[in-house]
Amino acid sequence: MKHPNRCRWVMMATIIAGIALAGLSGIVSGAEPIHPMFVLGAVLALGGVVFGVITVRCPFCGHSLDLHGFGTEYCSYCGEKLD
Ligand SMILES: [Zn+2]
């Protein structure tokens, strides 16, 4: 899984899943006391951000790419085509 656009999708999905899980936990069991599911969701969302920062990079020059936006075709640093 080296393609930055694919990694970005995984990152988005992980963050959304984490937020959904944390939100669901808030709805189901309330904010007090903090439910393990809320913590899990928050960790998942944070993990998604970390994953994105680490993996959404140009495979040619290694420069980190924009985390938002979809389907980056060319690296904005070295100009290489990304797929
Ligand atoms: Zn590049």
PDB file of the backbone (N, CA, C, O) and the ligand in Angstrom, with CONECT records:
HET     ZN  A 101       1
ATOM      1  N   MET A   1       0.852  -1.204   0.000  1.00  0.00           N
ATOM      2  CA  MET A   1       0.000   0.000   0.000  1.00  0.00           C
ATOM      3  C   MET A   1       0.882   1.246   0.000  1.00  0.00           C
ATOM      4  O   MET A   1       1.097   1.877   1.035  1.00  0.00           O
ATOM      5  N   LYS A   2       1.378   1.578  -1.166  1.00  0.00           N
ATOM      6  CA  LYS A   2       2.302   2.697  -1.227  1.00  0.00           C
ATOM      7  C   LYS A   2       1.665   3.940  -1.846  1.00  0.00           C
ATOM      8  O   LYS A   2       2.176   5.051  -1.698  1.00  0.00           O
ATOM      9  N   HIS A   3       0.547   3.741  -2.539  1.00  0.00           N
ATOM     10  CA  HIS A   3      -0.013   4.869  -3.263  1.00  0.00           C
ATOM     11  C   HIS A   3      -0.604   5.908  -2.301  1.00  0.00           C
ATOM     12  O   HIS A   3      -1.465   5.568  -1.489  1.00  0.00           O
ATOM     13  N   PRO A   4      -0.157   7.163  -2.378  1.00  0.00           N
ATOM     14  CA  PRO A   4      -0.610   8.176  -1.408  1.00  0.00           C
ATOM     15  C   PRO A   4      -2.118   8.415  -1.432  1.00  0.00           C
ATOM     16  O   PRO A   4      -2.717   8.700  -0.395  1.00  0.00           O
ATOM     17  N   ASN A   5      -2.740   8.299  -2.625  1.00  0.00           N
ATOM     18  CA  ASN A   5      -4.189   8.527  -2.667  1.00  0.00           C
ATOM     19  C   ASN A   5      -4.940   7.416  -1.943  1.00  0.00           C
ATOM     20  O   ASN A   5      -5.943   7.664  -1.273  1.00  0.00           O
ATOM     21  N   ARG A   6      -4.437   6.171  -2.087  1.00  0.00           N
ATOM     22  CA  ARG A   6      -5.067   5.049  -1.404  1.00  0.00           C
ATOM     23  C   ARG A   6      -4.865   5.196   0.107  1.00  0.00           C
ATOM     24  O   ARG A   6      -5.787   4.958   0.887  1.00  0.00           O
ATOM     25  N   CYS A   7      -3.671   5.584   0.507  1.00  0.00           N
ATOM     26  CA  CYS A   7      -3.384   5.784   1.926  1.00  0.00           C
ATOM     27  C   CYS A   7      -4.269   6.885   2.495  1.00  0.00           C
ATOM     28  O   CYS A   7      -4.693   6.815   3.649  1.00  0.00           O
ATOM     29  N   ARG A   8      -4.545   7.897   1.685  1.00  0.00           N
ATOM     30  CA  ARG A   8      -5.389   8.996   2.152  1.00  0.00           C
ATOM     31  C   ARG A   8      -6.814   8.507   2.406  1.00  0.00           C
ATOM     32  O   ARG A   8      -7.462   8.923   3.367  1.00  0.00           O
ATOM     33  N   TRP A   9      -7.296   7.612   1.526  1.00  0.00           N
ATOM     34  CA  TRP A   9      -8.639   7.051   1.731  1.00  0.00           C
ATOM     35  C   TRP A   9      -8.697   6.241   3.022  1.00  0.00           C
ATOM     36  O   TRP A   9      -9.647   6.344   3.798  1.00  0.00           O
ATOM     37  N   VAL A  10      -7.661   5.435   3.235  1.00  0.00           N
ATOM     38  CA  VAL A  10      -7.601   4.624   4.463  1.00  0.00           C
ATOM     39  C   VAL A  10      -7.594   5.544   5.676  1.00  0.00           C
ATOM     40  O   VAL A  10      -8.270   5.284   6.671  1.00  0.00           O
ATOM     41  N   MET A  11      -6.819   6.626   5.581  1.00  0.00           N
ATOM     42  CA  MET A  11      -6.749   7.598   6.670  1.00  0.00           C
ATOM     43  C   MET A  11      -8.124   8.191   6.956  1.00  0.00           C
ATOM     44  O   MET A  11      -8.558   8.247   8.106  1.00  0.00           O
ATOM     45  N   MET A  12      -8.809   8.637   5.892  1.00  0.00           N
ATOM     46  CA  MET A  12     -10.153   9.226   6.033  1.00  0.00           C
ATOM     47  C   MET A  12     -11.112   8.236   6.692  1.00  0.00           C
ATOM     48  O   MET A  12     -11.835   8.575   7.629  1.00  0.00           O
ATOM     49  N   ALA A  13     -11.101   6.993   6.175  1.00  0.00           N
ATOM     50  CA  ALA A  13     -12.008   5.963   6.682  1.00  0.00           C
ATOM     51  C   ALA A  13     -11.746   5.703   8.160  1.00  0.00           C
ATOM     52  O   ALA A  13     -12.679   5.549   8.949  1.00  0.00           O
ATOM     53  N   THR A  14     -10.457   5.656   8.529  1.00  0.00           N
ATOM     54  CA  THR A  14     -10.092   5.398   9.920  1.00  0.00           C
ATOM     55  C   THR A  14     -10.555   6.541  10.825  1.00  0.00           C
ATOM     56  O   THR A  14     -11.087   6.304  11.910  1.00  0.00           O
ATOM     57  N   ILE A  15     -10.351   7.769  10.376  1.00  0.00           N
ATOM     58  CA  ILE A  15     -10.758   8.931  11.174  1.00  0.00           C
ATOM     59  C   ILE A  15     -12.277   8.971  11.329  1.00  0.00           C
ATOM     60  O   ILE A  15     -12.793   9.195  12.425  1.00  0.00           O
ATOM     61  N   ILE A  16     -12.992   8.748  10.214  1.00  0.00           N
ATOM     62  CA  ILE A  16     -14.459   8.786  10.262  1.00  0.00           C
ATOM     63  C   ILE A  16     -14.989   7.671  11.169  1.00  0.00           C
ATOM     64  O   ILE A  16     -15.903   7.887  11.965  1.00  0.00           O
ATOM     65  N   ALA A  17     -14.403   6.480  11.037  1.00  0.00           N
ATOM     66  CA  ALA A  17     -14.818   5.356  11.884  1.00  0.00           C
ATOM     67  C   ALA A  17     -14.576   5.689  13.357  1.00  0.00           C
ATOM     68  O   ALA A  17     -15.415   5.394  14.209  1.00  0.00           O
ATOM     69  N   GLY A  18     -13.438   6.298  13.651  1.00  0.00           N
ATOM     70  CA  GLY A  18     -13.105   6.662  15.028  1.00  0.00           C
ATOM     71  C   GLY A  18     -14.073   7.685  15.594  1.00  0.00           C
ATOM     72  O   GLY A  18     -14.535   7.560  16.728  1.00  0.00           O
ATOM     73  N   ILE A  19     -14.377   8.707  14.785  1.00  0.00           N
ATOM     74  CA  ILE A  19     -15.301   9.756  15.226  1.00  0.00           C
ATOM     75  C   ILE A  19     -16.700   9.171  15.414  1.00  0.00           C
ATOM     76  O   ILE A  19     -17.395   9.486  16.379  1.00  0.00           O
ATOM     77  N   ALA A  20     -17.101   8.307  14.462  1.00  0.00           N
ATOM     78  CA  ALA A  20     -18.421   7.670  14.551  1.00  0.00           C
ATOM     79  C   ALA A  20     -18.525   6.824  15.819  1.00  0.00           C
ATOM     80  O   ALA A  20     -19.535   6.848  16.523  1.00  0.00           O
ATOM     81  N   LEU A  21     -17.459   6.078  16.091  1.00  0.00           N
ATOM     82  CA  LEU A  21     -17.435   5.209  17.268  1.00  0.00           C
ATOM     83  C   LEU A  21     -17.519   6.041  18.554  1.00  0.00           C
ATOM     84  O   LEU A  21     -18.281   5.715  19.465  1.00  0.00           O
ATOM     85  N   ALA A  22     -16.732   7.115  18.616  1.00  0.00           N
ATOM     86  CA  ALA A  22     -16.740   7.986  19.788  1.00  0.00           C
ATOM     87  C   ALA A  22     -18.103   8.664  19.941  1.00  0.00           C
ATOM     88  O   ALA A  22     -18.621   8.786  21.051  1.00  0.00           O
ATOM     89  N   GLY A  23     -18.677   9.103  18.822  1.00  0.00           N
ATOM     90  CA  GLY A  23     -19.984   9.746  18.849  1.00  0.00           C
ATOM     91  C   GLY A  23     -21.069   8.792  19.298  1.00  0.00           C
ATOM     92  O   GLY A  23     -21.938   9.138  20.098  1.00  0.00           O
ATOM     93  N   LEU A  24     -21.001   7.580  18.764  1.00  0.00           N
ATOM     94  CA  LEU A  24     -21.974   6.545  19.106  1.00  0.00           C
ATOM     95  C   LEU A  24     -21.905   6.241  20.598  1.00  0.00           C
ATOM     96  O   LEU A  24     -22.932   6.090  21.260  1.00  0.00           O
ATOM     97  N   SER A  25     -20.697   6.154  21.114  1.00  0.00           N
ATOM     98  CA  SER A  25     -20.501   5.893  22.529  1.00  0.00           C
ATOM     99  C   SER A  25     -21.108   7.008  23.371  1.00  0.00           C
ATOM    100  O   SER A  25     -21.699   6.749  24.419  1.00  0.00           O
ATOM    101  N   GLY A  26     -20.962   8.251  22.910  1.00  0.00           N
ATOM    102  CA  GLY A  26     -21.551   9.396  23.608  1.00  0.00           C
ATOM    103  C   GLY A  26     -23.065   9.325  23.629  1.00  0.00           C
ATOM    104  O   GLY A  26     -23.698   9.683  24.622  1.00  0.00           O
ATOM    105  N   ILE A  27     -23.646   8.859  22.524  1.00  0.00           N
ATOM    106  CA  ILE A  27     -25.098   8.767  22.425  1.00  0.00           C
ATOM    107  C   ILE A  27     -25.625   7.624  23.301  1.00  0.00           C
ATOM    108  O   ILE A  27     -26.614   7.767  24.020  1.00  0.00           O
ATOM    109  N   VAL A  28     -24.926   6.486  23.214  1.00  0.00           N
ATOM    110  CA  VAL A  28     -25.386   5.284  23.915  1.00  0.00           C
ATOM    111  C   VAL A  28     -25.187   5.386  25.426  1.00  0.00           C
ATOM    112  O   VAL A  28     -26.093   5.060  26.193  1.00  0.00           O
ATOM    113  N   SER A  29     -24.001   5.839  25.860  1.00  0.00           N
ATOM    114  CA  SER A  29     -23.724   5.772  27.294  1.00  0.00           C
ATOM    115  C   SER A  29     -23.421   7.123  27.926  1.00  0.00           C
ATOM    116  O   SER A  29     -23.095   7.186  29.111  1.00  0.00           O
ATOM    117  N   GLY A  30     -23.523   8.206  27.157  1.00  0.00           N
ATOM    118  CA  GLY A  30     -23.277   9.522  27.736  1.00  0.00           C
ATOM    119  C   GLY A  30     -21.798   9.812  27.891  1.00  0.00           C
ATOM    120  O   GLY A  30     -20.959   8.932  27.701  1.00  0.00           O
ATOM    121  N   ALA A  31     -21.485  11.050  28.235  1.00  0.00           N
ATOM    122  CA  ALA A  31     -20.086  11.458  28.315  1.00  0.00           C
ATOM    123  C   ALA A  31     -19.454  11.131  29.661  1.00  0.00           C
ATOM    124  O   ALA A  31     -18.230  11.061  29.776  1.00  0.00           O
ATOM    125  N   GLU A  32     -20.276  10.933  30.668  1.00  0.00           N
ATOM    126  CA  GLU A  32     -19.757  10.659  32.018  1.00  0.00           C
ATOM    127  C   GLU A  32     -20.279   9.334  32.539  1.00  0.00           C
ATOM    128  O   GLU A  32     -21.497   9.156  32.535  1.00  0.00           O
ATOM    129  N   PRO A  33     -19.470   8.395  32.985  1.00  0.00           N
ATOM    130  CA  PRO A  33     -17.998   8.444  32.862  1.00  0.00           C
ATOM    131  C   PRO A  33     -17.580   8.121  31.435  1.00  0.00           C
ATOM    132  O   PRO A  33     -18.374   7.593  30.656  1.00  0.00           O
ATOM    133  N   ILE A  34     -16.371   8.427  31.100  1.00  0.00           N
ATOM    134  CA  ILE A  34     -15.886   8.164  29.746  1.00  0.00           C
ATOM    135  C   ILE A  34     -15.865   6.653  29.497  1.00  0.00           C
ATOM    136  O   ILE A  34     -15.232   5.887  30.223  1.00  0.00           O
ATOM    137  N   HIS A  35     -16.573   6.265  28.455  1.00  0.00           N
ATOM    138  CA  HIS A  35     -16.712   4.869  28.091  1.00  0.00           C
ATOM    139  C   HIS A  35     -15.475   4.405  27.324  1.00  0.00           C
ATOM    140  O   HIS A  35     -14.892   5.180  26.566  1.00  0.00           O
ATOM    141  N   PRO A  36     -15.066   3.133  27.514  1.00  0.00           N
ATOM    142  CA  PRO A  36     -13.902   2.626  26.761  1.00  0.00           C
ATOM    143  C   PRO A  36     -14.068   2.770  25.246  1.00  0.00           C
ATOM    144  O   PRO A  36     -13.096   2.968  24.518  1.00  0.00           O
ATOM    145  N   MET A  37     -15.325   2.665  24.785  1.00  0.00           N
ATOM    146  CA  MET A  37     -15.580   2.775  23.355  1.00  0.00           C
ATOM    147  C   MET A  37     -15.256   4.179  22.847  1.00  0.00           C
ATOM    148  O   MET A  37     -14.807   4.347  21.714  1.00  0.00           O
ATOM    149  N   PHE A  38     -15.486   5.192  23.697  1.00  0.00           N
ATOM    150  CA  PHE A  38     -15.160   6.564  23.331  1.00  0.00           C
ATOM    151  C   PHE A  38     -13.648   6.717  23.185  1.00  0.00           C
ATOM    152  O   PHE A  38     -13.153   7.333  22.242  1.00  0.00           O
ATOM    153  N   VAL A  39     -12.931   6.135  24.150  1.00  0.00           N
ATOM    154  CA  VAL A  39     -11.455   6.189  24.124  1.00  0.00           C
ATOM    155  C   VAL A  39     -10.952   5.479  22.879  1.00  0.00           C
ATOM    156  O   VAL A  39     -10.057   5.974  22.194  1.00  0.00           O
ATOM    157  N   LEU A  40     -11.534   4.308  22.583  1.00  0.00           N
ATOM    158  CA  LEU A  40     -11.149   3.531  21.403  1.00  0.00           C
ATOM    159  C   LEU A  40     -11.370   4.354  20.130  1.00  0.00           C
ATOM    160  O   LEU A  40     -10.526   4.381  19.234  1.00  0.00           O
ATOM    161  N   GLY A  41     -12.520   5.018  20.076  1.00  0.00           N
ATOM    162  CA  GLY A  41     -12.841   5.845  18.914  1.00  0.00           C
ATOM    163  C   GLY A  41     -11.863   6.994  18.757  1.00  0.00           C
ATOM    164  O   GLY A  41     -11.406   7.287  17.652  1.00  0.00           O
ATOM    165  N   ALA A  42     -11.546   7.642  19.870  1.00  0.00           N
ATOM    166  CA  ALA A  42     -10.616   8.775  19.841  1.00  0.00           C
ATOM    167  C   ALA A  42      -9.227   8.311  19.408  1.00  0.00           C
ATOM    168  O   ALA A  42      -8.553   8.981  18.626  1.00  0.00           O
ATOM    169  N   VAL A  43      -8.807   7.155  19.927  1.00  0.00           N
ATOM    170  CA  VAL A  43      -7.494   6.597  19.564  1.00  0.00           C
ATOM    171  C   VAL A  43      -7.465   6.248  18.079  1.00  0.00           C
ATOM    172  O   VAL A  43      -6.477   6.494  17.387  1.00  0.00           O
ATOM    173  N   LEU A  44      -8.573   5.667  17.601  1.00  0.00           N
ATOM    174  CA  LEU A  44      -8.692   5.295  16.186  1.00  0.00           C
ATOM    175  C   LEU A  44      -8.586   6.532  15.288  1.00  0.00           C
ATOM    176  O   LEU A  44      -7.877   6.518  14.282  1.00  0.00           O
ATOM    177  N   ALA A  45      -9.301   7.605  15.662  1.00  0.00           N
ATOM    178  CA  ALA A  45      -9.278   8.837  14.874  1.00  0.00           C
ATOM    179  C   ALA A  45      -7.877   9.447  14.875  1.00  0.00           C
ATOM    180  O   ALA A  45      -7.385   9.911  13.847  1.00  0.00           O
ATOM    181  N   LEU A  46      -7.256   9.438  16.030  1.00  0.00           N
ATOM    182  CA  LEU A  46      -5.898   9.975  16.164  1.00  0.00           C
ATOM    183  C   LEU A  46      -4.917   9.115  15.373  1.00  0.00           C
ATOM    184  O   LEU A  46      -4.014   9.622  14.708  1.00  0.00           O
ATOM    185  N   GLY A  47      -5.121   7.791  15.463  1.00  0.00           N
ATOM    186  CA  GLY A  47      -4.286   6.854  14.711  1.00  0.00           C
ATOM    187  C   GLY A  47      -4.400   7.098  13.218  1.00  0.00           C
ATOM    188  O   GLY A  47      -3.421   6.978  12.482  1.00  0.00           O
ATOM    189  N   GLY A  48      -5.616   7.445  12.769  1.00  0.00           N
ATOM    190  CA  GLY A  48      -5.835   7.743  11.358  1.00  0.00           C
ATOM    191  C   GLY A  48      -5.022   8.940  10.910  1.00  0.00           C
ATOM    192  O   GLY A  48      -4.438   8.938   9.827  1.00  0.00           O
ATOM    193  N   VAL A  49      -4.987   9.967  11.755  1.00  0.00           N
ATOM    194  CA  VAL A  49      -4.205  11.179  11.445  1.00  0.00           C
ATOM    195  C   VAL A  49      -2.715  10.832  11.359  1.00  0.00           C
ATOM    196  O   VAL A  49      -2.018  11.243  10.430  1.00  0.00           O
ATOM    197  N   VAL A  50      -2.249  10.073  12.342  1.00  0.00           N
ATOM    198  CA  VAL A  50      -0.833   9.678  12.375  1.00  0.00           C
ATOM    199  C   VAL A  50      -0.498   8.845  11.137  1.00  0.00           C
ATOM    200  O   VAL A  50       0.528   9.052  10.489  1.00  0.00           O
ATOM    201  N   PHE A  51      -1.398   7.886  10.820  1.00  0.00           N
ATOM    202  CA  PHE A  51      -1.220   7.043   9.633  1.00  0.00           C
ATOM    203  C   PHE A  51      -1.105   7.908   8.379  1.00  0.00           C
ATOM    204  O   PHE A  51      -0.247   7.679   7.526  1.00  0.00           O
ATOM    205  N   GLY A  52      -1.987   8.908   8.284  1.00  0.00           N
ATOM    206  CA  GLY A  52      -1.974   9.794   7.125  1.00  0.00           C
ATOM    207  C   GLY A  52      -0.675  10.572   7.015  1.00  0.00           C
ATOM    208  O   GLY A  52      -0.081  10.675   5.941  1.00  0.00           O
ATOM    209  N   VAL A  53      -0.245  11.115   8.142  1.00  0.00           N
ATOM    210  CA  VAL A  53       0.993  11.907   8.145  1.00  0.00           C
ATOM    211  C   VAL A  53       2.188  11.042   7.711  1.00  0.00           C
ATOM    212  O   VAL A  53       3.084  11.502   7.005  1.00  0.00           O
ATOM    213  N   ILE A  54       2.171   9.781   8.155  1.00  0.00           N
ATOM    214  CA  ILE A  54       3.288   8.885   7.836  1.00  0.00           C
ATOM    215  C   ILE A  54       3.233   8.381   6.393  1.00  0.00           C
ATOM    216  O   ILE A  54       4.263   8.285   5.726  1.00  0.00           O
ATOM    217  N   THR A  55       2.014   8.055   5.910  1.00  0.00           N
ATOM    218  CA  THR A  55       1.926   7.349   4.621  1.00  0.00           C
ATOM    219  C   THR A  55       1.560   8.215   3.422  1.00  0.00           C
ATOM    220  O   THR A  55       1.881   7.854   2.290  1.00  0.00           O
ATOM    221  N   VAL A  56       0.886   9.365   3.644  1.00  0.00           N
ATOM    222  CA  VAL A  56       0.506  10.184   2.492  1.00  0.00           C
ATOM    223  C   VAL A  56       1.710  11.016   2.074  1.00  0.00           C
ATOM    224  O   VAL A  56       1.845  12.190   2.419  1.00  0.00           O
ATOM    225  N   ARG A  57       2.582  10.351   1.313  1.00  0.00           N
ATOM    226  CA  ARG A  57       3.825  10.959   0.873  1.00  0.00           C
ATOM    227  C   ARG A  57       4.069  10.619  -0.590  1.00  0.00           C
ATOM    228  O   ARG A  57       3.576   9.619  -1.111  1.00  0.00           O
ATOM    229  N   CYS A  58       4.827  11.462  -1.218  1.00  0.00           N
ATOM    230  CA  CYS A  58       5.234  11.184  -2.583  1.00  0.00           C
ATOM    231  C   CYS A  58       6.190  10.002  -2.569  1.00  0.00           C
ATOM    232  O   CYS A  58       7.193  10.028  -1.857  1.00  0.00           O
ATOM    233  N   PRO A  59       5.884   8.936  -3.368  1.00  0.00           N
ATOM    234  CA  PRO A  59       6.787   7.769  -3.390  1.00  0.00           C
ATOM    235  C   PRO A  59       8.128   8.073  -4.056  1.00  0.00           C
ATOM    236  O   PRO A  59       9.065   7.282  -3.945  1.00  0.00           O
ATOM    237  N   PHE A  60       8.227   9.203  -4.742  1.00  0.00           N
ATOM    238  CA  PHE A  60       9.464   9.525  -5.454  1.00  0.00           C
ATOM    239  C   PHE A  60      10.407  10.387  -4.622  1.00  0.00           C
ATOM    240  O   PHE A  60      11.588  10.070  -4.476  1.00  0.00           O
ATOM    241  N   CYS A  61       9.866  11.496  -4.071  1.00  0.00           N
ATOM    242  CA  CYS A  61      10.757  12.390  -3.329  1.00  0.00           C
ATOM    243  C   CYS A  61      10.542  12.303  -1.820  1.00  0.00           C
ATOM    244  O   CYS A  61      11.319  12.860  -1.045  1.00  0.00           O
ATOM    245  N   GLY A  62       9.463  11.590  -1.399  1.00  0.00           N
ATOM    246  CA  GLY A  62       9.234  11.395   0.027  1.00  0.00           C
ATOM    247  C   GLY A  62       8.648  12.598   0.741  1.00  0.00           C
ATOM    248  O   GLY A  62       8.524  12.594   1.966  1.00  0.00           O
ATOM    249  N   HIS A  63       8.291  13.616  -0.003  1.00  0.00           N
ATOM    250  CA  HIS A  63       7.698  14.806   0.593  1.00  0.00           C
ATOM    251  C   HIS A  63       6.264  14.496   1.005  1.00  0.00           C
ATOM    252  O   HIS A  63       5.544  13.831   0.260  1.00  0.00           O
ATOM    253  N   SER A  64       5.831  14.966   2.180  1.00  0.00           N
ATOM    254  CA  SER A  64       4.460  14.691   2.591  1.00  0.00           C
ATOM    255  C   SER A  64       3.500  15.537   1.751  1.00  0.00           C
ATOM    256  O   SER A  64       3.747  16.715   1.493  1.00  0.00           O
ATOM    257  N   LEU A  65       2.401  14.907   1.332  1.00  0.00           N
ATOM    258  CA  LEU A  65       1.429  15.568   0.468  1.00  0.00           C
ATOM    259  C   LEU A  65       0.265  16.094   1.290  1.00  0.00           C
ATOM    260  O   LEU A  65       0.099  15.752   2.460  1.00  0.00           O
ATOM    261  N   ASP A  66      -0.528  16.926   0.656  1.00  0.00           N
ATOM    262  CA  ASP A  66      -1.713  17.497   1.280  1.00  0.00           C
ATOM    263  C   ASP A  66      -2.622  16.378   1.791  1.00  0.00           C
ATOM    264  O   ASP A  66      -2.948  15.458   1.043  1.00  0.00           O
ATOM    265  N   LEU A  67      -3.032  16.451   3.062  1.00  0.00           N
ATOM    266  CA  LEU A  67      -3.842  15.374   3.634  1.00  0.00           C
ATOM    267  C   LEU A  67      -5.306  15.465   3.227  1.00  0.00           C
ATOM    268  O   LEU A  67      -6.017  14.460   3.230  1.00  0.00           O
ATOM    269  N   HIS A  68      -5.760  16.665   2.876  1.00  0.00           N
ATOM    270  CA  HIS A  68      -7.133  16.745   2.404  1.00  0.00           C
ATOM    271  C   HIS A  68      -7.130  16.946   0.900  1.00  0.00           C
ATOM    272  O   HIS A  68      -6.089  17.208   0.298  1.00  0.00           O
ATOM    273  N   GLY A  69      -8.289  16.823   0.310  1.00  0.00           N
ATOM    274  CA  GLY A  69      -8.341  16.812  -1.145  1.00  0.00           C
ATOM    275  C   GLY A  69      -8.203  15.379  -1.614  1.00  0.00           C
ATOM    276  O   GLY A  69      -7.666  14.533  -0.898  1.00  0.00           O
ATOM    277  N   PHE A  70      -8.685  15.105  -2.815  1.00  0.00           N
ATOM    278  CA  PHE A  70      -8.691  13.728  -3.290  1.00  0.00           C
ATOM    279  C   PHE A  70      -7.980  13.611  -4.628  1.00  0.00           C
ATOM    280  O   PHE A  70      -7.927  14.551  -5.421  1.00  0.00           O
ATOM    281  N   GLY A  71      -7.447  12.443  -4.842  1.00  0.00           N
ATOM    282  CA  GLY A  71      -6.896  12.109  -6.138  1.00  0.00           C
ATOM    283  C   GLY A  71      -5.796  13.033  -6.612  1.00  0.00           C
ATOM    284  O   GLY A  71      -5.862  13.572  -7.716  1.00  0.00           O
ATOM    285  N   THR A  72      -4.780  13.217  -5.776  1.00  0.00           N
ATOM    286  CA  THR A  72      -3.618  13.985  -6.206  1.00  0.00           C
ATOM    287  C   THR A  72      -2.943  13.228  -7.349  1.00  0.00           C
ATOM    288  O   THR A  72      -2.540  12.077  -7.179  1.00  0.00           O
ATOM    289  N   GLU A  73      -2.819  13.865  -8.502  1.00  0.00           N
ATOM    290  CA  GLU A  73      -2.250  13.169  -9.663  1.00  0.00           C
ATOM    291  C   GLU A  73      -0.744  13.362  -9.783  1.00  0.00           C
ATOM    292  O   GLU A  73      -0.008  12.455 -10.171  1.00  0.00           O
ATOM    293  N   TYR A  74      -0.314  14.557  -9.442  1.00  0.00           N
ATOM    294  CA  TYR A  74       1.108  14.839  -9.553  1.00  0.00           C
ATOM    295  C   TYR A  74       1.621  15.380  -8.224  1.00  0.00           C
ATOM    296  O   TYR A  74       0.922  16.113  -7.524  1.00  0.00           O
ATOM    297  N   CYS A  75       2.833  15.013  -7.894  1.00  0.00           N
ATOM    298  CA  CYS A  75       3.464  15.555  -6.702  1.00  0.00           C
ATOM    299  C   CYS A  75       3.703  17.049  -6.924  1.00  0.00           C
ATOM    300  O   CYS A  75       4.221  17.460  -7.961  1.00  0.00           O
ATOM    301  N   SER A  76       3.315  17.853  -5.930  1.00  0.00           N
ATOM    302  CA  SER A  76       3.473  19.301  -6.099  1.00  0.00           C
ATOM    303  C   SER A  76       4.909  19.734  -5.791  1.00  0.00           C
ATOM    304  O   SER A  76       5.242  20.913  -5.910  1.00  0.00           O
ATOM    305  N   TYR A  77       5.757  18.779  -5.396  1.00  0.00           N
ATOM    306  CA  TYR A  77       7.142  19.135  -5.081  1.00  0.00           C
ATOM    307  C   TYR A  77       8.104  18.729  -6.189  1.00  0.00           C
ATOM    308  O   TYR A  77       8.934  19.523  -6.632  1.00  0.00           O
ATOM    309  N   CYS A  78       7.977  17.453  -6.636  1.00  0.00           N
ATOM    310  CA  CYS A  78       8.921  17.007  -7.676  1.00  0.00           C
ATOM    311  C   CYS A  78       8.240  16.860  -9.034  1.00  0.00           C
ATOM    312  O   CYS A  78       8.919  16.683 -10.045  1.00  0.00           O
ATOM    313  N   GLY A  79       6.903  16.931  -9.074  1.00  0.00           N
ATOM    314  CA  GLY A  79       6.186  16.888 -10.345  1.00  0.00           C
ATOM    315  C   GLY A  79       5.993  15.506 -10.936  1.00  0.00           C
ATOM    316  O   GLY A  79       5.500  15.380 -12.057  1.00  0.00           O
ATOM    317  N   GLU A  80       6.378  14.445 -10.191  1.00  0.00           N
ATOM    318  CA  GLU A  80       6.203  13.090 -10.698  1.00  0.00           C
ATOM    319  C   GLU A  80       4.731  12.687 -10.672  1.00  0.00           C
ATOM    320  O   GLU A  80       3.982  13.102  -9.787  1.00  0.00           O
ATOM    321  N   LYS A  81       4.321  11.869 -11.656  1.00  0.00           N
ATOM    322  CA  LYS A  81       2.949  11.368 -11.685  1.00  0.00           C
ATOM    323  C   LYS A  81       2.813  10.297 -10.616  1.00  0.00           C
ATOM    324  O   LYS A  81       3.676   9.432 -10.470  1.00  0.00           O
ATOM    325  N   LEU A  82       1.694  10.367  -9.855  1.00  0.00           N
ATOM    326  CA  LEU A  82       1.594   9.515  -8.677  1.00  0.00           C
ATOM    327  C   LEU A  82       0.941   8.155  -8.892  1.00  0.00           C
ATOM    328  O   LEU A  82       0.810   7.393  -7.934  1.00  0.00           O
ATOM    329  N   ASP A  83       0.522   7.821 -10.127  1.00  0.00           N
ATOM    330  CA  ASP A  83      -0.036   6.466 -10.259  1.00  0.00           C
ATOM    331  C   ASP A  83       0.515   5.635 -11.417  1.00  0.00           C
ATOM    332  O   ASP A  83       0.106   4.489 -11.604  1.00  0.00           O
TER     333      ASP A  83
HETATM  334 ZN    ZN A 101       7.494  14.167  -5.183  1.00  0.00          ZN2+
END
